[in-house]
Amino acid sequence: MKAAPFEHVACQTTAQALALLNPDEDLAGAVLPCSGTQSLGPMLNLRLAQPARLVDVSRIEALRGFALQAGALHIGAAITHARIEDGELPDVTGGLLRSVAGGIAYRAVRNRGTVGGSLANADPAGDWVSVMVLLDAQVVIQGPRGERTMAAPAFLAGAYTTALQAGELLTGVRVPRFGAGARWAYRKMCRKPGELADAIAAIWLDPARGVARAVLGAPDAMPHAVAGEAAVQALRSPAAVAQVLAGLGITDPVNVQWHQAMVRRAWLDIDRIPS
Ligand SMILES: Cc1cc2nc3c(=O)[nH]c(=O)nc-3n(C[C@H](O)[C@H](O)[C@H](O)COP(=O)(O)OP(=O)(O)OC[C@H]3O[C@@H](n4cnc5c(N)ncnc54)[C@H](O)[C@@H]3O)c2cc1C
């Protein structure tokens, strides 16, 4: 099947995109932003989405940029996975971002898919979704009423659901700079290489920042963050992992075992790094 006809506007500025997302004419509900189209493209071709207009933000310079800010790295929404994989951005997370980017799908997807598109898509199995929850990153949103920021766990309201309101754009995300001696691990299980994960486990221990966080991610529920040294260390026990998963409604024994295996491997990675 082919996509239904639509107008495609390649925007040059955020202001232009915001104006097109808030049309004067009666297109309400029929205008969608797009960036890499790696998730939206199939939806269009299956006619699950039939917008009258696509507002393409992938060429907006302000969204393709990055900046070091006090204690954080601002990543423009239109930055592709490939640019992070290639080390174009400053490494403020001790290699975590670069490593995760290189593990997303395969290079053709990474060349086009963007951080902003992944977060706006809010696929529970998406890698940036789990990573930004792990990092408690700040999502930057622009809309008709100006700019606002939200912590990623609040922004990612549910599967394929975000706090974005009609007419708003995700313009970037701010990730914290890791302290000296920080350790991290990111493990995911995919039944087939290049596919979205069946189970994700991530750990970030950063004594200099006073941070201990872990995330359990899966297709069945939004990534669940565990915070605090004691609670994170407790996840060394497979029974504790099962208990957290049960709280999320994940009790299928195979699914639980996948997660337990990912958490165990994440701890093995962490314990190999000198503290
Ligand atoms: C074969 C395949 C394998 C994949 N494997 C993985 C994987 O292993 N891990 C992983 O994490 N992902 C995976 N993906 C998804 C990929 O990472 C996509 O890049 C990502 O999901 C969407 O990013 P995009 O830039 O293509 O967004 P698009 O497809 O253009 O848009 C996705 C959604 O976000 C909205 N949107 C886009 N940009 C914005 C914005 N700036 N503001 C507000 N809304 C916006 C769109 O309206 C749409 O609803 C895979 C995709 C494919 C096709």
The ligand as an SDF file (V2000), in Angstrom:
LIG
                    3D

 53 58  0  0  0  0  0  0  0  0999 V2000
   13.6980   -1.2480   10.8440 C   0  0  0  0  0  0  0  0  0  0  0  0
   13.7090   -0.3130   12.0270 C   0  0  0  0  0  0  0  0  0  0  0  0
   14.3540   -0.7040   13.1770 C   0  0  0  0  0  0  0  0  0  0  0  0
   14.3800    0.1510   14.2920 C   0  0  0  0  0  0  0  0  0  0  0  0
   15.0510   -0.2450   15.4120 N   0  0  0  0  0  0  0  0  0  0  0  0
   15.1390    0.5920   16.4500 C   0  0  0  0  0  0  0  0  0  0  0  0
   15.9100    0.2490   17.6100 C   0  0  0  0  0  0  0  0  0  0  0  0
   16.5580   -0.7980   17.7040 O   0  0  0  0  0  0  0  0  0  0  0  0
   15.9190    1.1340   18.6520 N   0  0  0  0  0  0  0  0  0  0  0  0
   15.2570    2.3330   18.5990 C   0  0  0  0  0  0  0  0  0  0  0  0
   15.3010    3.0900   19.5630 O   0  0  0  0  0  0  0  0  0  0  0  0
   14.5330    2.6850   17.5010 N   0  0  0  0  0  0  0  0  0  0  0  0
   14.4680    1.8590   16.4500 C   0  0  0  0  0  0  0  0  0  0  0  0
   13.7630    2.2370   15.3370 N   0  0  0  0  0  0  0  0  0  0  0  0
   13.0600    3.5410   15.3380 C   0  0  0  0  0  0  0  0  0  0  0  0
   14.0320    4.6370   14.8940 C   0  0  0  0  0  0  0  0  0  0  0  0
   14.9460    4.8810   15.9610 O   0  0  0  0  0  0  0  0  0  0  0  0
   13.3390    5.9720   14.5510 C   0  0  0  0  0  0  0  0  0  0  0  0
   14.3670    6.8530   14.2220 O   0  0  0  0  0  0  0  0  0  0  0  0
   12.5660    6.6520   15.6270 C   0  0  0  0  0  0  0  0  0  0  0  0
   11.6250    5.8290   16.2120 O   0  0  0  0  0  0  0  0  0  0  0  0
   11.7620    7.8440   15.0840 C   0  0  0  0  0  0  0  0  0  0  0  0
   12.6140    8.8670   14.7450 O   0  0  0  0  0  0  0  0  0  0  0  0
   12.3590    9.6880   13.4080 P   0  0  0  0  0  0  0  0  0  0  0  0
   13.2690   10.8550   13.4550 O   0  0  0  0  0  0  0  0  0  0  0  0
   12.4530    8.7870   12.2340 O   0  0  0  0  0  0  0  0  0  0  0  0
   10.8470   10.2280   13.6270 O   0  0  0  0  0  0  0  0  0  0  0  0
    9.6040   10.2320   12.6260 P   0  0  0  0  0  0  0  0  0  0  0  0
    9.3320    8.8550   12.1300 O   0  0  0  0  0  0  0  0  0  0  0  0
    9.7550   11.2920   11.6090 O   0  0  0  0  0  0  0  0  0  0  0  0
    8.4580   10.6720   13.6440 O   0  0  0  0  0  0  0  0  0  0  0  0
    8.0420    9.7990   14.6730 C   0  0  0  0  0  0  0  0  0  0  0  0
    6.9090   10.4720   15.4700 C   0  0  0  0  0  0  0  0  0  0  0  0
    7.3970   11.6050   16.1610 O   0  0  0  0  0  0  0  0  0  0  0  0
    6.7620   12.8020   15.7280 C   0  0  0  0  0  0  0  0  0  0  0  0
    7.8400   13.7930   15.6590 N   0  0  0  0  0  0  0  0  0  0  0  0
    9.0000   13.6870   14.9680 C   0  0  0  0  0  0  0  0  0  0  0  0
    9.7990   14.7150   15.2540 N   0  0  0  0  0  0  0  0  0  0  0  0
    9.1400   15.4860   16.1560 C   0  0  0  0  0  0  0  0  0  0  0  0
    9.4680   16.6920   16.8490 C   0  0  0  0  0  0  0  0  0  0  0  0
   10.6590   17.3060   16.6900 N   0  0  0  0  0  0  0  0  0  0  0  0
    8.5480   17.2250   17.6960 N   0  0  0  0  0  0  0  0  0  0  0  0
    7.3660   16.5940   17.8900 C   0  0  0  0  0  0  0  0  0  0  0  0
    7.0090   15.4590   17.2710 N   0  0  0  0  0  0  0  0  0  0  0  0
    7.8950   14.9090   16.4140 C   0  0  0  0  0  0  0  0  0  0  0  0
    6.0900   12.4820   14.4040 C   0  0  0  0  0  0  0  0  0  0  0  0
    4.9070   13.2490   14.2130 O   0  0  0  0  0  0  0  0  0  0  0  0
    5.7670   11.0010   14.5970 C   0  0  0  0  0  0  0  0  0  0  0  0
    4.5760   10.8760   15.3330 O   0  0  0  0  0  0  0  0  0  0  0  0
   13.7210    1.4170   14.2330 C   0  0  0  0  0  0  0  0  0  0  0  0
   13.0730    1.8120   13.0480 C   0  0  0  0  0  0  0  0  0  0  0  0
   13.0720    0.9610   11.9630 C   0  0  0  0  0  0  0  0  0  0  0  0
   12.3830    1.4280   10.7050 C   0  0  0  0  0  0  0  0  0  0  0  0
  1  2  1  0
  2  3  1  0
  2 52  2  0
  3  4  2  0
  4  5  1  0
  4 50  1  0
  5  6  2  0
  6  7  1  0
  6 13  1  0
  7  8  2  0
  7  9  1  0
  9 10  1  0
 10 11  2  0
 10 12  1  0
 12 13  2  0
 13 14  1  0
 14 15  1  0
 14 50  1  0
 15 16  1  0
 16 17  1  0
 16 18  1  0
 18 19  1  0
 18 20  1  0
 20 21  1  0
 20 22  1  0
 22 23  1  0
 23 24  1  0
 24 25  2  0
 24 26  1  0
 24 27  1  0
 27 28  1  0
 28 29  2  0
 28 30  1  0
 28 31  1  0
 31 32  1  0
 32 33  1  0
 33 34  1  0
 33 48  1  0
 34 35  1  0
 35 36  1  0
 35 46  1  0
 36 37  1  0
 36 45  1  0
 37 38  2  0
 38 39  1  0
 39 40  1  0
 39 45  2  0
 40 41  1  0
 40 42  2  0
 42 43  1  0
 43 44  2  0
 44 45  1  0
 46 47  1  0
 46 48  1  0
 48 49  1  0
 50 51  2  0
 51 52  1  0
 52 53  1  0
M  END
$$$$
